[in-house]
Amino acid sequence: MMNDPNSLAIQNLKQCADHLIEVCQHADEDCPSEYRTKFFNPSIQDAYDFVGGLYEQNILQKENKND
């Protein structure tokens, strides 16, 4: 079953996933290693894996640059 990429729910999920990736990127870039807890890197990786899974399962689809 394909999810309608134009549905409000999918658009909101895409926006949420984009924000999550952006927060992870900033946190990873801005937090020096000496201030990271043992939970920091696994949590960031879990977030990346979660968003990646949305694309792998075709819940979200990459946007075509040609559209």
N, C-alpha and C positions, 0 to 999 in steps of 0.2 A: 504494500500500500504506500503510495507516494503522498507526502504531506504537501498541501497547497502552499507554495512559497509566498503567496499573496495574502494568506490568512493573517489576521491580526495576531493570533497566538504565535505563529511561526516568526512573524516579523519581530515581535517582542522577545522571543527566545533568541533570535539572531542578535538583536541589540544587546541583550543581557550577556550572551557569549562574547561578543566583541568587547564589552566593558570589562568582563572578567579577564580576558587576555590582556587588555591594556593595563589593568591594575597589577596583574602578575608581572608584566614586563617592567613596570615602574618599580615595583617592590624589589624585583630581582636586581635591577640596575642600581637602585638607591640605597639598599641595605648592605653595608659592609659585612664581610664574612664574620668578623669578630663580634658582631651584634646579633647574629642569627642564632635562634634556638635550634634544637635538634628537630623541631617540627616544621621549620621554615621551608627547607628544600623539598621535603616530601609533600607538603601542602601545595606548594607552587606546582610541582609535577602532577599532583592529582588534578588540579584545575586544568592544566594543559591536556591531560589525558581525557578528562571529562568532555571538554570542548571538541577534542579530536574525535572522540567517540560519536558525538552528534553528527559529524560529517561522515565518518565511516559507516554509520547506520543509515545514512541518507535522510536523517531527520532534518538536517540543514544541508544546503547545497551551496557550493562556492559560486560566487557571482561571476558571470561571463563579462569580461571587459569589452566585448564586442557589441553588447546590447545597448 
